[in-house]
Amino acid sequence: MDFLRAKMPRAERAGFVPPSPVSPKLFPHQRDICEWTCRGGRRAVFANFGMGKTRMHLQQARWVHEATGGRYLIVAPLGVRQEFTQVDGPAMGMHLEYVRTNEEVLAARSPYLITNYERVRDGNITLEHFAGAGLDEASVLRSFGSKTYQEFLDLFAEVPFRFVYTATPSPNRYKELIHYAAFLGVMDSGEALTRFFQRNSENAKDSSKMGAGMPEYVLVFRKLPSELDNAYADVPVTKSKAEYTRADWQIDAAGLWRSDGDRLPDPEMMMGMNMEELKAMWMRYSLRGGYTHEEHVALAKALEERGKLPSSFMLFPPVSRHKDIWTDIARMRTLNTEQSRRGEEKHVCPLQLDIIKRLITRYTNEGETVYDPFMGIGSVAYQALKMKRHALGTELNEEYWRFSIGYAEQVEAELEVPTLFDLTREEMRRAA
């Protein structure tokens, strides 16, 4: 047990002892959380709606001001500020002022200030005026690639005491926890996290760390490395990108490795085809002819050199003739495409709509109910409704659940809106 305890990462304490008693307006569990947060100095409080995030945040703001004499900034969505300024602020005996610019910050009579995310992100308010700051409803930190997240890492880096108050993440959203840790500067720095996500492919550094693609029927056993913080081997299997290309990696990492056979089509012939034509040709050839792994890689390399090999999906997947292996699924057809178009967070592992459609067709009739116990953003319900079934589902993540409701309502609206043909048929029926 001592060995395991020694391996546990611990966030440093950068806070202080609470300078005054905790507010009697807080429940016992909230008081304990506030004291822990204060002593930590840079901490995240995950609490769902109704658990008192606002009052805990206000208590922390009061302690930072009392300990430093400086201002405290609460950054919140615009629609939430009334909870602070009109409800919980007065209940806690604190006056909060809403500010839009640095000039308003300096002119404010209260040390407790609140603004919205855009004011900070766009530079209307800068952070050098504050001893502490906290993010309320900090969903902006969930997406590593978003403009707000990237800029907030630098903007808040010099704030001595910073906090996050937001709803509890789902257990499988580990990247979200990493993002919060980077913002707070605990367990890893924002700079190191940025490097972690911006590194080149794992294969280029140490391909012994990689597994096989889904579904994985290959068991990979690796010698335990001396350092366990990054899982890289003591003697990594390194590869040059010039010698081991994206084409090599895509085919080697696929879950289906075929045996040798005949030659593949000439890549020169394929240059004039679009992606759909290329994929259709590849499927026909794979089901009809022989196969050679080396020429499979060579074909992909030839198209990569000509700028024809996409980086976001595999153009030439291995194709099986076995009836129980579906290799004609369009892996890119998921609701994540719509999530990206809307600027929403993508699901970590979306299910392909083609798979859902095939299963619903195979196992249900029109009018029956399709149930998904792990609904996510509602891919199964979305496809079921489109195929004139009923849909039920359960999902722990409230944000994903809201997305699923939106997609279900979208399909229902599409099905209920009459087309020109429907109106024509109705007119013909009335005329008859």
FENSUL-V895817 format. One record per residue. PHI is phi as a letter, one per 20 degrees, with the letter a starting at -180 (* if undefined). BURIAL is I if it has 24 or more other ideal C-beta (glycine too) atoms within 12 Angstrom, else O. D_LAST is the distance of its C-alpha to the last C-alpha in Angstrom with 1 decimal. Layout:
phi & burial & d_last
PHI & BURIAL & D_LAST
PHI & BURIAL & D_LAST
//
This chain:
phi & burial & d_last
* & O & 84.3
f & O & 86.6
f & O & 85.4
f & O & 81.8
f & O & 82.5
f & O & 84.3
e & O & 81.2
f & O & 79.0
f & O & 78.2
c & O & 79.1
f & O & 78.1
f & O & 81.1
e & O & 81.8
c & O & 81.9
d & I & 81.6
b & I & 84.1
f & O & 85.0
g & I & 83.0
f & O & 85.2
b & O & 84.2
f & O & 82.8
f & I & 79.1
f & I & 77.0
f & O & 76.8
f & I & 73.1
e & I & 72.4
f & O & 72.1
g & O & 74.7
f & O & 72.6
f & I & 71.6
f & I & 75.3
f & O & 76.2
f & I & 73.5
f & I & 74.8
f & I & 78.4
f & I & 77.4
f & I & 75.5
f & I & 78.4
f & I & 80.9
f & I & 78.7
n & I & 78.3
c & I & 75.2
b & I & 72.8
d & I & 69.1
d & I & 67.8
d & I & 64.6
b & I & 63.1
f & O & 59.5
g & O & 58.0
n & O & 60.1
e & O & 63.3
n & I & 65.0
g & I & 65.0
f & I & 65.4
f & I & 68.5
f & I & 70.1
f & I & 69.6
f & I & 71.2
f & I & 74.2
f & I & 74.7
f & I & 74.5
f & I & 77.2
f & I & 79.5
f & I & 79.3
f & I & 80.2
f & I & 83.0
f & I & 84.4
d & O & 84.2
m & O & 84.0
e & I & 81.2
e & I & 77.6
c & I & 74.6
d & I & 71.2
d & I & 68.0
d & I & 65.1
b & I & 61.7
g & I & 58.1
g & O & 57.7
f & O & 55.5
e & I & 58.3
f & I & 61.2
f & O & 60.7
f & I & 61.5
e & I & 64.9
e & I & 65.7
d & O & 64.4
d & O & 64.3
f & I & 66.5
g & I & 69.0
g & O & 70.1
f & O & 70.1
e & I & 72.6
m & O & 74.6
c & I & 73.7
d & O & 72.6
d & I & 70.3
d & I & 69.7
e & I & 66.7
c & I & 68.0
d & O & 66.3
b & O & 69.4
f & O & 72.9
f & O & 74.2
f & O & 72.4
f & I & 73.8
f & O & 77.3
e & O & 76.8
f & I & 75.4
e & O & 77.5
e & I & 76.2
f & I & 77.0
d & I & 73.5
c & I & 70.9
c & I & 67.2
b & I & 64.9
d & I & 61.7
g & I & 61.6
f & O & 60.8
f & I & 63.9
f & I & 66.1
f & I & 64.3
e & O & 64.3
n & O & 67.9
f & O & 67.8
c & I & 69.8
d & I & 72.4
e & I & 74.0
f & O & 77.7
e & I & 77.8
c & I & 76.9
e & I & 78.9
b & I & 75.9
b & I & 72.1
b & I & 69.2
e & I & 65.6
d & I & 63.1
l & I & 59.8
e & I & 61.1
f & I & 58.0
f & I & 59.0
e & I & 61.7
f & I & 59.3
d & I & 58.4
f & I & 61.4
e & O & 59.9
f & O & 58.8
f & O & 60.6
f & I & 61.5
f & I & 63.0
g & I & 65.1
f & O & 66.5
f & I & 67.1
g & I & 69.5
f & I & 71.8
f & I & 71.3
e & I & 72.3
g & O & 74.9
e & O & 77.8
f & I & 76.7
g & I & 79.3
c & I & 77.1
c & I & 73.4
b & I & 70.8
c & I & 67.2
c & I & 65.3
b & I & 61.9
f & I & 59.6
f & O & 60.7
f & I & 59.6
f & I & 58.1
g & O & 60.9
e & O & 59.6
e & I & 59.6
f & O & 63.2
f & I & 62.8
f & I & 61.9
f & I & 65.2
f & I & 67.0
f & I & 65.5
f & I & 66.7
f & I & 70.2
f & I & 70.4
f & I & 69.6
f & I & 72.2
m & I & 74.8
d & I & 75.4
m & I & 75.9
a & I & 75.2
e & O & 75.2
g & I & 72.2
f & O & 73.9
f & O & 74.3
f & I & 70.7
g & O & 69.5
f & O & 71.7
g & O & 70.3
e & O & 66.7
d & O & 67.6
f & O & 69.8
f & O & 69.0
g & O & 67.4
g & O & 69.1
f & I & 69.6
f & O & 71.8
e & O & 74.1
a & O & 74.3
f & I & 71.9
f & O & 73.7
f & O & 71.8
e & I & 68.3
d & O & 66.3
e & O & 63.7
f & O & 60.0
f & O & 57.4
f & O & 57.3
e & O & 61.1
d & O & 62.8
d & O & 66.0
e & O & 68.7
d & O & 70.8
d & O & 74.3
c & O & 76.2
f & O & 79.8
f & O & 80.0
f & O & 81.0
f & O & 83.9
d & O & 81.8
d & O & 78.7
f & O & 77.3
c & O & 75.3
m & O & 75.2
e & I & 76.5
f & O & 79.0
f & O & 82.7
d & O & 82.5
f & O & 79.0
e & O & 77.3
e & O & 76.8
c & I & 74.9
e & O & 74.9
f & O & 71.5
f & O & 72.7
e & O & 73.4
d & I & 70.8
e & I & 67.6
g & I & 64.2
f & I & 63.1
g & I & 65.8
f & I & 64.9
g & I & 61.1
f & I & 61.6
f & I & 64.6
e & I & 62.8
f & I & 59.7
e & I & 59.3
c & I & 59.1
d & O & 62.2
e & I & 61.8
e & O & 64.6
f & O & 65.8
a & O & 64.2
e & O & 63.4
f & O & 63.3
e & I & 60.4
f & I & 58.6
f & O & 60.5
f & I & 59.8
f & O & 60.2
f & O & 57.1
e & I & 55.1
f & O & 56.0
e & O & 53.1
e & O & 50.5
e & O & 48.6
f & O & 48.7
f & O & 45.5
f & O & 46.8
f & I & 50.2
f & I & 49.0
f & O & 46.8
f & I & 49.7
f & I & 52.0
f & I & 49.8
f & O & 49.6
f & I & 53.3
f & I & 54.3
e & O & 52.3
d & O & 53.6
d & O & 57.1
e & O & 60.4
b & I & 61.6
c & O & 64.6
f & I & 65.0
f & O & 67.3
f & I & 65.0
g & I & 62.1
f & I & 64.2
f & O & 65.3
f & I & 61.8
f & I & 60.8
f & I & 64.1
f & I & 63.5
f & I & 60.1
f & I & 61.7
f & O & 64.4
e & O & 61.8
m & O & 60.0
d & I & 57.0
e & I & 57.5
f & O & 55.6
e & O & 57.6
e & O & 54.7
b & O & 53.5
e & I & 54.7
f & I & 53.4
d & I & 55.0
f & I & 54.9
f & I & 56.4
d & I & 53.7
d & O & 54.0
e & O & 52.8
f & O & 53.0
f & O & 49.6
e & O & 50.6
d & O & 51.4
e & I & 48.5
d & I & 49.7
d & O & 46.5
f & I & 45.7
e & I & 45.4
f & I & 48.0
e & O & 47.2
e & O & 43.6
c & I & 44.3
f & I & 43.4
f & I & 46.8
f & O & 45.4
f & I & 43.2
g & I & 46.2
f & O & 48.3
f & O & 45.7
e & O & 45.7
m & O & 49.5
e & O & 49.6
f & I & 52.0
f & I & 51.1
f & I & 51.1
f & O & 54.3
b & O & 52.6
f & I & 48.8
e & I & 47.0
f & I & 45.1
f & I & 41.3
f & O & 41.1
f & I & 43.3
f & I & 41.2
f & I & 38.0
f & O & 39.7
f & O & 41.0
f & I & 37.8
f & O & 36.0
f & O & 38.9
d & O & 39.5
c & O & 36.3
d & O & 32.7
g & O & 29.7
n & O & 30.0
e & O & 33.7
d & O & 36.4
d & I & 38.7
d & O & 42.1
c & I & 44.6
f & O & 48.0
c & O & 49.3
f & I & 46.4
l & I & 48.1
e & I & 45.7
n & I & 42.7
f & I & 42.0
f & I & 40.9
f & I & 38.6
g & I & 37.1
f & I & 36.3
f & I & 35.2
f & I & 32.6
f & I & 31.3
e & I & 30.9
m & O & 28.9
d & I & 31.9
e & O & 33.7
c & I & 37.1
c & O & 40.4
a & I & 43.7
c & O & 47.2
b & I & 49.4
f & O & 52.9
e & I & 52.8
f & O & 51.1
f & I & 50.5
f & I & 48.7
f & O & 46.7
f & O & 45.5
g & I & 44.5
f & I & 42.5
f & O & 40.6
f & O & 39.8
f & I & 38.4
f & I & 36.3
f & O & 34.9
f & O & 34.2
f & I & 32.1
g & O & 30.2
f & O & 29.4
f & O & 28.3
f & O & 26.0
e & O & 24.5
f & O & 23.9
f & O & 20.3
e & O & 20.2
g & O & 18.5
f & O & 16.4
f & O & 15.4
f & O & 14.3
f & O & 12.4
f & O & 10.6
f & O & 9.9
f & O & 8.7
f & O & 6.2
f & O & 5.2
f & O & 5.4
f & O & 3.8
f & O & 0.0
//
